[in-house]
Amino acid sequence: MLKNFLLFGVVILLLIGSNLITEAKSLNNKWDKVFPKSEKVNVQKVTFKNRFGNTLVGDLYAPKTMDKNDKLPAIAISGPFGAVKEQSSGLYAQTLAQRGFIALAFDPSYTGESSGTPRNVASPDINTEDFSAAVDFLSNYKNVDSDKIGILGICGFGGFAINAAAIDTRIKATIAVTMYDMTRVSARGYNDSVDETARYEMKQSLNKQRTLDFKSGEYKGADGLPEKLSGSEPQFVKDYWGYYKTKRGFHSRSINSNGKWNMTSSLSLINQPILQYADEIRTPVLVIHGEKAHSRYFGEDAFKKLKGDNKELFIVKDANHVDLYDGGDKNAIPFDKIESFYKSSFENK
């Protein structure tokens, strides 16, 4: 997201897998996360394919107390938009594993260690499918209770998670944390400041770029976070920079830390609203947002579309958007709330 909606570019790495579900033994299993390793969980890399043929790579976290015959509830986690599983999603997964869940943090298609070319592409269809592919994996994992699978999306993947819940009835509970609607912000800008004329001019520019990309054989990247702050940036850009560009959250495979999104990917985001059928979700949904987050209106408006008495909006006092990535200095992530939501949802399914 970020400046000019931070959309998309750079070829990094292609991983090719032959099986729908495998343990990723050929990948590096050393601890390379931005958060401390817990001694209460086991973690292993796994791979699985999505419906488009991309091989997704995930870190599978499980309680060390898990017995080989146990059947535990499971959560698939991804986000933020432009992040990798070694950042925020991995922290959420590890913490949930400490609390008795099997948790899968995965890199979306075209990013991180997952496959797909060109690199650093986003798609409302494919990124929604990525969640369902993670559910495919968990539904067939020996220690997972397939009737107790939930998903959790952070930032832009909060929106994709709600979209996945609208199409995939196997998902029994959904949480969207510090949510962005990437289709809305791409088409309308922040606070819906882009009108039809400006949007048409944006489409003209992006389609011109498609022609240039084809001619050059390379995909141009969009503007990302600056390497240094000038001090004149909006506060939310400073907040992003403070996570992605410092030792707090920097990771070499993260687009927001060390890359650029493919610019023309935004064309599909502009044209496909992802929350169209959110009102048809029958399973529980919890929307969590920071009181002071610049993005709070995305979560509140998404919540307004949800129907039923099993939907909830939870506002974290004093938290900004990025505080919910890792807790910040406020310990802002409401893990007790998250744990109780999943457990009660699975009990009442």
C-alpha positions as YAML, in Angstrom:
chain: A
units: angstrom
residues:
- id: 1
  name: MET
  ca: [0.00, 0.00, 0.00]
- id: 2
  name: LEU
  ca: [2.12, 3.03, 1.11]
- id: 3
  name: LYS
  ca: [2.96, 5.96, -1.22]
- id: 4
  name: ASN
  ca: [0.78, 6.07, -4.36]
- id: 5
  name: PHE
  ca: [-0.78, 2.83, -3.12]
- id: 6
  name: LEU
  ca: [2.70, 1.14, -3.29]
- id: 7
  name: LEU
  ca: [2.03, -1.12, -6.20]
- id: 8
  name: PHE
  ca: [4.46, -3.54, -7.47]
- id: 9
  name: GLY
  ca: [8.12, -5.07, -9.52]
- id: 10
  name: VAL
  ca: [11.54, -7.01, -9.27]
- id: 11
  name: VAL
  ca: [12.31, -10.60, -10.19]
- id: 12
  name: ILE
  ca: [13.70, -12.43, -7.12]
- id: 13
  name: LEU
  ca: [13.35, -16.20, -6.80]
- id: 14
  name: LEU
  ca: [11.37, -19.06, -8.31]
- id: 15
  name: LEU
  ca: [10.65, -22.13, -6.22]
- id: 16
  name: ILE
  ca: [9.28, -25.16, -8.04]
- id: 17
  name: GLY
  ca: [7.53, -27.97, -6.15]
- id: 18
  name: SER
  ca: [6.27, -31.25, -7.54]
- id: 19
  name: ASN
  ca: [3.81, -32.30, -4.83]
- id: 20
  name: LEU
  ca: [0.64, -30.64, -3.61]
- id: 21
  name: ILE
  ca: [1.81, -31.04, 0.00]
- id: 22
  name: THR
  ca: [5.43, -31.52, 1.02]
- id: 23
  name: GLU
  ca: [7.77, -30.61, 3.80]
- id: 24
  name: ALA
  ca: [10.11, -28.00, 2.37]
- id: 25
  name: LYS
  ca: [13.35, -29.81, 3.17]
- id: 26
  name: SER
  ca: [15.26, -28.14, 0.34]
- id: 27
  name: LEU
  ca: [14.57, -24.69, 1.76]
- id: 28
  name: ASN
  ca: [16.64, -23.00, 4.43]
- id: 29
  name: ASN
  ca: [15.25, -23.94, 7.83]
- id: 30
  name: LYS
  ca: [17.47, -21.70, 9.92]
- id: 31
  name: TRP
  ca: [15.73, -19.16, 12.16]
- id: 32
  name: ASP
  ca: [15.56, -15.95, 10.13]
- id: 33
  name: LYS
  ca: [12.50, -14.26, 11.67]
- id: 34
  name: VAL
  ca: [12.37, -10.70, 12.96]
- id: 35
  name: PHE
  ca: [10.99, -11.89, 16.32]
- id: 36
  name: PRO
  ca: [12.55, -14.15, 19.01]
- id: 37
  name: LYS
  ca: [12.06, -17.90, 18.73]
- id: 38
  name: SER
  ca: [9.79, -19.51, 21.30]
- id: 39
  name: GLU
  ca: [10.97, -22.66, 23.01]
- id: 40
  name: LYS
  ca: [7.35, -23.73, 23.46]
- id: 41
  name: VAL
  ca: [6.68, -24.49, 19.79]
- id: 42
  name: ASN
  ca: [8.06, -26.55, 16.93]
- id: 43
  name: VAL
  ca: [8.30, -24.98, 13.47]
- id: 44
  name: GLN
  ca: [8.95, -26.48, 10.06]
- id: 45
  name: LYS
  ca: [8.81, -25.17, 6.51]
- id: 46
  name: VAL
  ca: [6.17, -26.71, 4.26]
- id: 47
  name: THR
  ca: [5.08, -26.19, 0.66]
- id: 48
  name: PHE
  ca: [1.73, -26.60, -1.05]
- id: 49
  name: LYS
  ca: [0.23, -25.62, -4.39]
- id: 50
  name: ASN
  ca: [-2.64, -23.26, -5.03]
- id: 51
  name: ARG
  ca: [-5.27, -23.61, -7.76]
- id: 52
  name: PHE
  ca: [-3.15, -21.51, -10.15]
- id: 53
  name: GLY
  ca: [-0.17, -23.86, -9.87]
- id: 54
  name: ASN
  ca: [1.98, -21.64, -7.68]
- id: 55
  name: THR
  ca: [3.96, -23.33, -4.94]
- id: 56
  name: LEU
  ca: [3.40, -21.53, -1.66]
- id: 57
  name: VAL
  ca: [5.94, -21.74, 1.14]
- id: 58
  name: GLY
  ca: [4.88, -21.56, 4.76]
- id: 59
  name: ASP
  ca: [6.17, -21.95, 8.30]
- id: 60
  name: LEU
  ca: [4.05, -24.42, 10.23]
- id: 61
  name: TYR
  ca: [4.03, -23.78, 13.99]
- id: 62
  name: ALA
  ca: [2.74, -26.35, 16.49]
- id: 63
  name: PRO
  ca: [2.83, -26.66, 20.30]
- id: 64
  name: LYS
  ca: [5.73, -28.77, 21.55]
- id: 65
  name: THR
  ca: [3.22, -30.54, 23.79]
- id: 66
  name: MET
  ca: [1.32, -31.85, 20.76]
- id: 67
  name: ASP
  ca: [1.04, -35.63, 20.65]
- id: 68
  name: LYS
  ca: [1.30, -37.46, 17.34]
- id: 69
  name: ASN
  ca: [-2.36, -38.47, 17.61]
- id: 70
  name: ASP
  ca: [-3.70, -35.04, 18.56]
- id: 71
  name: LYS
  ca: [-6.23, -33.22, 16.38]
- id: 72
  name: LEU
  ca: [-5.91, -29.49, 17.00]
- id: 73
  name: PRO
  ca: [-7.67, -26.40, 15.65]
- id: 74
  name: ALA
  ca: [-5.63, -24.61, 12.98]
- id: 75
  name: ILE
  ca: [-5.23, -21.07, 11.67]
- id: 76
  name: ALA
  ca: [-3.80, -19.94, 8.30]
- id: 77
  name: ILE
  ca: [-2.18, -16.50, 8.47]
- id: 78
  name: SER
  ca: [-0.83, -14.05, 5.91]
- id: 79
  name: GLY
  ca: [0.04, -10.38, 5.61]
- id: 80
  name: PRO
  ca: [0.69, -7.54, 5.84]
- id: 81
  name: PHE
  ca: [0.59, -6.47, 2.21]
- id: 82
  name: GLY
  ca: [4.20, -6.50, 1.02]
- id: 83
  name: ALA
  ca: [5.47, -8.47, 4.02]
- id: 84
  name: VAL
  ca: [6.76, -12.03, 4.39]
- id: 85
  name: LYS
  ca: [6.05, -14.86, 6.82]
- id: 86
  name: GLU
  ca: [9.20, -14.06, 8.78]
- id: 87
  name: GLN
  ca: [7.60, -10.80, 9.90]
- id: 88
  name: SER
  ca: [4.18, -10.12, 11.42]
- id: 89
  name: SER
  ca: [2.31, -13.23, 10.25]
- id: 90
  name: GLY
  ca: [4.99, -15.46, 11.75]
- id: 91
  name: LEU
  ca: [4.74, -13.69, 15.09]
- id: 92
  name: TYR
  ca: [0.97, -14.25, 15.13]
- id: 93
  name: ALA
  ca: [1.44, -17.90, 14.14]
- id: 94
  name: GLN
  ca: [4.05, -18.60, 16.79]
- id: 95
  name: THR
  ca: [1.95, -16.95, 19.50]
- id: 96
  name: LEU
  ca: [-1.16, -18.91, 18.53]
- id: 97
  name: ALA
  ca: [0.87, -22.14, 18.57]
- id: 98
  name: GLN
  ca: [1.92, -21.28, 22.12]
- id: 99
  name: ARG
  ca: [-1.81, -21.12, 22.91]
- id: 100
  name: GLY
  ca: [-2.66, -24.56, 21.55]
- id: 101
  name: PHE
  ca: [-3.28, -24.04, 17.84]
- id: 102
  name: ILE
  ca: [-1.49, -25.31, 14.78]
- id: 103
  name: ALA
  ca: [-0.71, -22.14, 12.83]
- id: 104
  name: LEU
  ca: [0.51, -21.72, 9.27]
- id: 105
  name: ALA
  ca: [2.16, -18.44, 8.27]
- id: 106
  name: PHE
  ca: [2.67, -18.38, 4.50]
- id: 107
  name: ASP
  ca: [4.09, -16.18, 1.77]
- id: 108
  name: PRO
  ca: [1.48, -15.25, -0.86]
- id: 109
  name: SER
  ca: [2.00, -16.05, -4.53]
- id: 110
  name: TYR
  ca: [4.75, -14.11, -6.31]
- id: 111
  name: THR
  ca: [6.36, -12.95, -3.05]
- id: 112
  name: GLY
  ca: [8.87, -14.13, -0.47]
- id: 113
  name: GLU
  ca: [9.82, -17.78, -0.90]
- id: 114
  name: SER
  ca: [6.62, -18.67, -2.76]
- id: 115
  name: SER
  ca: [6.72, -19.19, -6.51]
- id: 116
  name: GLY
  ca: [5.20, -17.30, -9.40]
- id: 117
  name: THR
  ca: [6.52, -14.94, -12.06]
- id: 118
  name: PRO
  ca: [6.74, -12.10, -12.62]
- id: 119
  name: ARG
  ca: [7.77, -11.36, -9.06]
- id: 120
  name: ASN
  ca: [6.09, -8.98, -6.63]
- id: 121
  name: VAL
  ca: [2.64, -9.17, -8.20]
- id: 122
  name: ALA
  ca: [-0.63, -8.85, -6.28]
- id: 123
  name: SER
  ca: [-4.01, -10.14, -7.43]
- id: 124
  name: PRO
  ca: [-7.38, -10.01, -5.64]
- id: 125
  name: ASP
  ca: [-8.27, -13.39, -7.12]
- id: 126
  name: ILE
  ca: [-4.97, -15.21, -6.61]
- id: 127
  name: ASN
  ca: [-4.30, -13.79, -3.14]
- id: 128
  name: THR
  ca: [-7.78, -14.84, -2.04]
- id: 129
  name: GLU
  ca: [-7.10, -18.29, -3.49]
- id: 130
  name: ASP
  ca: [-3.85, -18.41, -1.48]
- id: 131
  name: PHE
  ca: [-5.91, -18.55, 1.72]
- id: 132
  name: SER
  ca: [-8.03, -21.39, 0.35]
- id: 133
  name: ALA
  ca: [-4.88, -23.24, -0.69]
- id: 134
  name: ALA
  ca: [-3.63, -22.92, 2.89]
- id: 135
  name: VAL
  ca: [-6.96, -24.40, 4.03]
- id: 136
  name: ASP
  ca: [-6.41, -27.25, 1.54]
- id: 137
  name: PHE
  ca: [-3.10, -27.96, 3.23]
- id: 138
  name: LEU
  ca: [-4.39, -27.74, 6.78]
- id: 139
  name: SER
  ca: [-7.47, -29.84, 5.99]
- id: 140
  name: ASN
  ca: [-5.17, -32.68, 5.00]
- id: 141
  name: TYR
  ca: [-2.57, -32.28, 7.74]
- id: 142
  name: LYS
  ca: [-2.56, -35.25, 10.10]
- id: 143
  name: ASN
  ca: [-2.76, -33.27, 13.37]
- id: 144
  name: VAL
  ca: [-5.45, -30.79, 12.28]
- id: 145
  name: ASP
  ca: [-9.14, -31.05, 13.11]
- id: 146
  name: SER
  ca: [-10.48, -30.17, 9.65]
- id: 147
  name: ASP
  ca: [-13.75, -28.93, 11.17]
- id: 148
  name: LYS
  ca: [-11.86, -26.30, 13.16]
- id: 149
  name: ILE
  ca: [-9.90, -24.25, 10.64]
- id: 150
  name: GLY
  ca: [-9.78, -20.46, 10.72]
- id: 151
  name: ILE
  ca: [-7.85, -17.75, 8.90]
- id: 152
  name: LEU
  ca: [-6.26, -14.47, 9.93]
- id: 153
  name: GLY
  ca: [-5.28, -11.71, 7.53]
- id: 154
  name: ILE
  ca: [-3.18, -8.70, 8.46]
- id: 155
  name: CYS
  ca: [-3.33, -5.32, 6.70]
- id: 156
  name: GLY
  ca: [-4.09, -5.87, 2.98]
- id: 157
  name: PHE
  ca: [-4.53, -9.57, 3.61]
- id: 158
  name: GLY
  ca: [-7.25, -8.75, 6.10]
- id: 159
  name: GLY
  ca: [-9.38, -7.76, 3.14]
- id: 160
  name: PHE
  ca: [-8.38, -10.87, 1.19]
- id: 161
  name: ALA
  ca: [-9.22, -12.98, 4.27]
- id: 162
  name: ILE
  ca: [-12.77, -11.60, 4.39]
- id: 163
  name: ASN
  ca: [-13.08, -12.28, 0.66]
- id: 164
  name: ALA
  ca: [-11.88, -15.85, 1.23]
- id: 165
  name: ALA
  ca: [-14.43, -16.35, 4.01]
- id: 166
  name: ALA
  ca: [-17.17, -15.26, 1.58]
- id: 167
  name: ILE
  ca: [-16.29, -18.03, -0.89]
- id: 168
  name: ASP
  ca: [-14.76, -20.85, 1.20]
- id: 169
  name: THR
  ca: [-17.27, -22.49, 3.55]
- id: 170
  name: ARG
  ca: [-14.54, -24.65, 5.10]
- id: 171
  name: ILE
  ca: [-13.31, -21.55, 6.93]
- id: 172
  name: LYS
  ca: [-15.07, -21.61, 10.30]
- id: 173
  name: ALA
  ca: [-13.77, -18.33, 11.74]
- id: 174
  name: THR
  ca: [-12.05, -15.27, 10.27]
- id: 175
  name: ILE
  ca: [-10.06, -12.42, 11.77]
- id: 176
  name: ALA
  ca: [-9.01, -9.29, 9.86]
- id: 177
  name: VAL
  ca: [-6.36, -7.29, 11.72]
- id: 178
  name: THR
  ca: [-5.52, -3.62, 10.96]
- id: 179
  name: MET
  ca: [-7.29, -4.23, 7.67]
- id: 180
  name: TYR
  ca: [-6.83, -2.55, 4.30]
- id: 181
  name: ASP
  ca: [-9.22, -2.98, 1.40]
- id: 182
  name: MET
  ca: [-6.57, -3.03, -1.34]
- id: 183
  name: THR
  ca: [-9.11, -2.78, -4.15]
- id: 184
  name: ARG
  ca: [-10.72, 0.30, -2.65]
- id: 185
  name: VAL
  ca: [-7.48, 2.14, -1.88]
- id: 186
  name: SER
  ca: [-6.08, 1.30, -5.33]
- id: 187
  name: ALA
  ca: [-9.17, 2.57, -7.13]
- id: 188
  name: ARG
  ca: [-10.14, 5.48, -4.91]
- id: 189
  name: GLY
  ca: [-7.03, 6.47, -2.99]
- id: 190
  name: TYR
  ca: [-6.85, 7.17, 0.72]
- id: 191
  name: ASN
  ca: [-10.13, 8.41, 2.18]
- id: 192
  name: ASP
  ca: [-11.69, 7.98, -1.29]
- id: 193
  name: SER
  ca: [-9.89, 11.05, -2.58]
- id: 194
  name: VAL
  ca: [-9.51, 9.83, -6.19]
- id: 195
  name: ASP
  ca: [-12.46, 10.62, -8.48]
- id: 196
  name: GLU
  ca: [-13.44, 9.01, -11.79]
- id: 197
  name: THR
  ca: [-11.36, 11.44, -13.86]
- id: 198
  name: ALA
  ca: [-8.22, 10.89, -11.80]
- id: 199
  name: ARG
  ca: [-8.83, 7.14, -11.87]
- id: 200
  name: TYR
  ca: [-9.11, 7.19, -15.68]
- id: 201
  name: GLU
  ca: [-5.81, 9.10, -15.90]
- id: 202
  name: MET
  ca: [-4.24, 6.48, -13.61]
- id: 203
  name: LYS
  ca: [-5.50, 3.70, -15.88]
- id: 204
  name: GLN
  ca: [-4.07, 5.50, -18.92]
- id: 205
  name: SER
  ca: [-0.68, 5.77, -17.22]
- id: 206
  name: LEU
  ca: [-0.66, 2.12, -16.10]
- id: 207
  name: ASN
  ca: [-1.69, 0.81, -19.50]
- id: 208
  name: LYS
  ca: [1.00, 2.93, -21.16]
- id: 209
  name: GLN
  ca: [3.43, 1.29, -18.74]
- id: 210
  name: ARG
  ca: [2.24, -2.15, -19.88]
- id: 211
  name: THR
  ca: [3.30, -1.26, -23.43]
- id: 212
  name: LEU
  ca: [6.68, -0.07, -22.21]
- id: 213
  name: ASP
  ca: [7.15, -3.18, -20.07]
- id: 214
  name: PHE
  ca: [6.46, -5.44, -23.03]
- id: 215
  name: LYS
  ca: [8.90, -3.50, -25.20]
- id: 216
  name: SER
  ca: [11.69, -3.57, -22.61]
- id: 217
  name: GLY
  ca: [11.03, -7.11, -21.39]
- id: 218
  name: GLU
  ca: [11.11, -5.88, -17.79]
- id: 219
  name: TYR
  ca: [8.40, -4.91, -15.32]
- id: 220
  name: LYS
  ca: [8.76, -1.48, -13.79]
- id: 221
  name: GLY
  ca: [8.44, -1.24, -10.04]
- id: 222
  name: ALA
  ca: [6.28, 1.28, -8.25]
- id: 223
  name: ASP
  ca: [7.64, 3.70, -5.69]
- id: 224
  name: GLY
  ca: [8.22, 2.11, -2.30]
- id: 225
  name: LEU
  ca: [9.40, 3.32, 1.05]
- id: 226
  name: PRO
  ca: [12.32, 5.76, 0.88]
- id: 227
  name: GLU
  ca: [15.71, 4.57, 2.07]
- id: 228
  name: LYS
  ca: [15.85, 7.62, 4.34]
- id: 229
  name: LEU
  ca: [13.12, 9.83, 5.74]
- id: 230
  name: SER
  ca: [13.10, 13.54, 4.96]
- id: 231
  name: GLY
  ca: [10.78, 14.30, 7.87]
- id: 232
  name: SER
  ca: [8.04, 15.66, 5.63]
- id: 233
  name: GLU
  ca: [6.33, 12.31, 5.04]
- id: 234
  name: PRO
  ca: [2.83, 11.61, 6.41]
- id: 235
  name: GLN
  ca: [2.89, 10.00, 9.84]
- id: 236
  name: PHE
  ca: [1.65, 6.66, 8.55]
- id: 237
  name: VAL
  ca: [4.59, 6.46, 6.10]
- id: 238
  name: LYS
  ca: [6.94, 7.16, 9.02]
- id: 239
  name: ASP
  ca: [5.21, 4.37, 10.93]
- id: 240
  name: TYR
  ca: [5.69, 1.93, 8.04]
- id: 241
  name: TRP
  ca: [9.33, 2.98, 7.70]
- id: 242
  name: GLY
  ca: [9.87, 2.44, 11.42]
- id: 243
  name: TYR
  ca: [8.81, -1.18, 11.01]
- id: 244
  name: TYR
  ca: [10.04, -2.26, 7.59]
- id: 245
  name: LYS
  ca: [13.28, -0.27, 7.31]
- id: 246
  name: THR
  ca: [14.71, -0.80, 10.81]
- id: 247
  name: LYS
  ca: [15.85, -3.84, 12.76]
- id: 248
  name: ARG
  ca: [12.37, -3.92, 14.30]
- id: 249
  name: GLY
  ca: [10.93, -5.55, 11.18]
- id: 250
  name: PHE
  ca: [13.39, -5.44, 8.26]
- id: 251
  name: HIS
  ca: [13.64, -8.63, 6.22]
- id: 252
  name: SER
  ca: [15.55, -8.97, 2.96]
- id: 253
  name: ARG
  ca: [12.71, -10.85, 1.21]
- id: 254
  name: SER
  ca: [10.03, -8.36, 2.22]
- id: 255
  name: ILE
  ca: [8.91, -6.09, -0.61]
- id: 256
  name: ASN
  ca: [8.29, -3.20, 1.78]
- id: 257
  name: SER
  ca: [11.75, -3.65, 3.31]
- id: 258
  name: ASN
  ca: [13.83, -4.32, 0.25]
- id: 259
  name: GLY
  ca: [11.92, -4.16, -3.02]
- id: 260
  name: LYS
  ca: [9.14, -2.70, -5.14]
- id: 261
  name: TRP
  ca: [5.74, -3.98, -6.19]
- id: 262
  name: ASN
  ca: [5.14, -4.56, -9.89]
- id: 263
  name: MET
  ca: [3.46, -1.29, -10.91]
- id: 264
  name: THR
  ca: [0.90, -2.64, -13.38]
- id: 265
  name: SER
  ca: [-0.51, -5.16, -10.87]
- id: 266
  name: SER
  ca: [-2.70, -2.36, -9.59]
- id: 267
  name: LEU
  ca: [-4.89, -2.64, -12.69]
- id: 268
  name: SER
  ca: [-6.57, -5.80, -11.37]
- id: 269
  name: LEU
  ca: [-6.96, -4.28, -7.90]
- id: 270
  name: ILE
  ca: [-8.63, -1.19, -9.35]
- id: 271
  name: ASN
  ca: [-11.20, -3.27, -11.22]
- id: 272
  name: GLN
  ca: [-12.31, -5.93, -8.71]
- id: 273
  name: PRO
  ca: [-13.94, -4.97, -5.38]
- id: 274
  name: ILE
  ca: [-13.15, -7.78, -2.94]
- id: 275
  name: LEU
  ca: [-15.89, -7.17, -0.36]
- id: 276
  name: GLN
  ca: [-18.82, -7.56, -2.75]
- id: 277
  name: TYR
  ca: [-20.22, -10.64, -1.02]
- id: 278
  name: ALA
  ca: [-18.98, -10.04, 2.52]
- id: 279
  name: ASP
  ca: [-22.60, -9.76, 3.67]
- id: 280
  name: GLU
  ca: [-23.10, -13.44, 2.79]
- id: 281
  name: ILE
  ca: [-20.50, -14.76, 5.27]
- id: 282
  name: ARG
  ca: [-22.33, -16.95, 7.78]
- id: 283
  name: THR
  ca: [-19.37, -17.90, 9.96]
- id: 284
  name: PRO
  ca: [-17.93, -15.68, 12.74]
- id: 285
  name: VAL
  ca: [-15.77, -12.71, 11.75]
- id: 286
  name: LEU
  ca: [-13.72, -10.49, 14.06]
- id: 287
  name: VAL
  ca: [-12.39, -7.18, 12.72]
- id: 288
  name: ILE
  ca: [-9.58, -5.71, 14.84]
- id: 289
  name: HIS
  ca: [-8.29, -2.19, 14.30]
- id: 290
  name: GLY
  ca: [-6.23, 0.42, 16.08]
- id: 291
  name: GLU
  ca: [-8.00, 3.45, 17.53]
- id: 292
  name: LYS
  ca: [-5.44, 5.81, 15.95]
- id: 293
  name: ALA
  ca: [-4.82, 3.88, 12.72]
- id: 294
  name: HIS
  ca: [-5.02, 5.90, 9.50]
- id: 295
  name: SER
  ca: [-6.64, 2.80, 7.99]
- id: 296
  name: ARG
  ca: [-9.34, 2.39, 10.62]
- id: 297
  name: TYR
  ca: [-12.13, 3.35, 8.22]
- id: 298
  name: PHE
  ca: [-11.40, 0.28, 6.07]
- id: 299
  name: GLY
  ca: [-12.12, -2.04, 8.98]
- id: 300
  name: GLU
  ca: [-15.15, -0.12, 10.18]
- id: 301
  name: ASP
  ca: [-16.71, -0.01, 6.71]
- id: 302
  name: ALA
  ca: [-16.00, -3.70, 6.14]
- id: 303
  name: PHE
  ca: [-17.68, -4.49, 9.46]
- id: 304
  name: LYS
  ca: [-20.77, -2.54, 8.39]
- id: 305
  name: LYS
  ca: [-21.17, -4.91, 5.45]
- id: 306
  name: LEU
  ca: [-21.16, -8.01, 7.65]
- id: 307
  name: LYS
  ca: [-24.46, -9.49, 8.80]
- id: 308
  name: GLY
  ca: [-25.42, -11.68, 11.74]
- id: 309
  name: ASP
  ca: [-24.83, -11.67, 15.46]
- id: 310
  name: ASN
  ca: [-21.54, -13.58, 15.13]
- id: 311
  name: LYS
  ca: [-19.62, -10.56, 13.76]
- id: 312
  name: GLU
  ca: [-17.61, -8.21, 15.97]
- id: 313
  name: LEU
  ca: [-15.52, -5.03, 15.67]
- id: 314
  name: PHE
  ca: [-12.76, -4.69, 18.26]
- id: 315
  name: ILE
  ca: [-10.90, -1.36, 18.55]
- id: 316
  name: VAL
  ca: [-7.50, -1.38, 20.29]
- id: 317
  name: LYS
  ca: [-7.08, 1.76, 22.38]
- id: 318
  name: ASP
  ca: [-4.27, 4.15, 21.35]
- id: 319
  name: ALA
  ca: [-2.90, 1.75, 18.68]
- id: 320
  name: ASN
  ca: [-1.91, 2.90, 15.20]
- id: 321
  name: HIS
  ca: [-1.86, 0.73, 12.08]
- id: 322
  name: VAL
  ca: [1.66, -0.66, 12.53]
- id: 323
  name: ASP
  ca: [1.29, -1.27, 16.27]
- id: 324
  name: LEU
  ca: [-0.80, -4.32, 15.36]
- id: 325
  name: TYR
  ca: [2.04, -5.78, 13.27]
- id: 326
  name: ASP
  ca: [4.17, -6.65, 16.29]
- id: 327
  name: GLY
  ca: [2.58, -4.93, 19.26]
- id: 328
  name: GLY
  ca: [4.89, -1.92, 19.09]
- id: 329
  name: ASP
  ca: [5.84, -0.42, 22.44]
- id: 330
  name: LYS
  ca: [2.22, -0.70, 23.58]
- id: 331
  name: ASN
  ca: [1.94, -4.51, 23.51]
- id: 332
  name: ALA
  ca: [-1.06, -3.71, 21.33]
- id: 333
  name: ILE
  ca: [-1.95, -7.09, 19.80]
- id: 334
  name: PRO
  ca: [-4.98, -8.47, 21.69]
- id: 335
  name: PHE
  ca: [-3.95, -12.12, 21.67]
- id: 336
  name: ASP
  ca: [-6.31, -13.03, 24.53]
- id: 337
  name: LYS
  ca: [-9.21, -11.73, 22.44]
- id: 338
  name: ILE
  ca: [-7.97, -13.57, 19.34]
- id: 339
  name: GLU
  ca: [-7.60, -16.86, 21.22]
- id: 340
  name: SER
  ca: [-11.03, -16.65, 22.85]
- id: 341
  name: PHE
  ca: [-12.68, -15.70, 19.54]
- id: 342
  name: TYR
  ca: [-11.32, -18.75, 17.74]
- id: 343
  name: LYS
  ca: [-12.06, -21.15, 20.58]
- id: 344
  name: SER
  ca: [-15.63, -19.96, 21.03]
- id: 345
  name: SER
  ca: [-16.20, -19.95, 17.26]
- id: 346
  name: PHE
  ca: [-15.02, -23.53, 16.90]
- id: 347
  name: GLU
  ca: [-17.09, -24.66, 19.88]
- id: 348
  name: ASN
  ca: [-20.24, -23.09, 18.44]
- id: 349
  name: LYS
  ca: [-19.73, -23.96, 14.78]
...
